[in-house]
Amino acid sequence: MNWIEIAIAVLQLIPAIIKAMTALEEALPNENIGQLKLGIIKETLLSINEKSAEIWPTLEKVISTIVSVFNKVGIFKTTKQL
């Protein structure tokens, strides 16, 4: 995949990823298990289509950014906000 194809694929997945992240946060609200939640998303995508491995490095960075923003604005609760 070239960078444009990766960008399009990642941008198309963002709404579904946000839904998955929100569902995981509700199901597993524990702190300090972010890597476990990230692993669930990764393994889910890989089980759906092995080609998702090509976009995973980019998608992982995007997820990290989304989590950071969600933490800052209070969508995901952290100890600092309690």
Backbone hydrogen bonds, N-H to C=O, Kabsch-Sander energy under -0.5 kcal/mol:
donor,donor_aa,acceptor,acceptor_aa,energy
6,I,2,N,-2.2
7,A,3,W,-2.6
8,I,4,I,-2.6
9,A,5,E,-2.4
10,V,6,I,-2.7
11,L,7,A,-2.7
12,Q,8,I,-2.3
13,L,9,A,-1.4
14,I,10,V,-1.3
17,I,13,L,-2.7
18,I,14,I,-2.8
19,K,15,P,-1.9
20,A,16,A,-2.3
21,M,17,I,-3.0
22,T,18,I,-2.6
23,A,19,K,-2.4
24,L,20,A,-2.5
25,E,21,M,-2.5
26,E,22,T,-2.1
27,A,23,A,-2.4
28,L,24,L,-3.2
33,I,30,N,-0.5
37,K,33,I,-2.2
38,L,34,G,-2.7
39,G,35,Q,-2.3
40,I,36,L,-1.9
41,I,37,K,-2.0
42,K,38,L,-2.6
43,E,39,G,-2.9
44,T,40,I,-2.1
45,L,41,I,-2.4
46,L,42,K,-2.7
47,S,43,E,-2.0
48,I,44,T,-1.5
49,N,45,L,-2.3
52,S,49,N,-2.0
53,A,50,E,-1.6
54,E,51,K,-1.7
55,I,51,K,-0.5
55,I,52,S,-0.7
56,W,52,S,-1.1
59,L,55,I,-2.8
60,E,56,W,-3.2
61,K,57,P,-1.4
62,V,58,T,-2.1
63,I,59,L,-2.8
64,S,60,E,-2.2
65,T,61,K,-2.0
66,I,62,V,-2.6
67,V,63,I,-2.9
68,S,64,S,-2.2
69,V,65,T,-2.4
70,F,66,I,-3.0
71,N,67,V,-2.5
72,K,68,S,-2.1
73,V,69,V,-2.3
74,G,70,F,-0.7
74,G,71,N,-0.5
75,I,70,F,-1.7
76,F,70,F,-1.3
77,K,75,I,-0.5
81,Q,78,T,-1.3
82,L,78,T,-0.8
82,L,79,T,-0.9
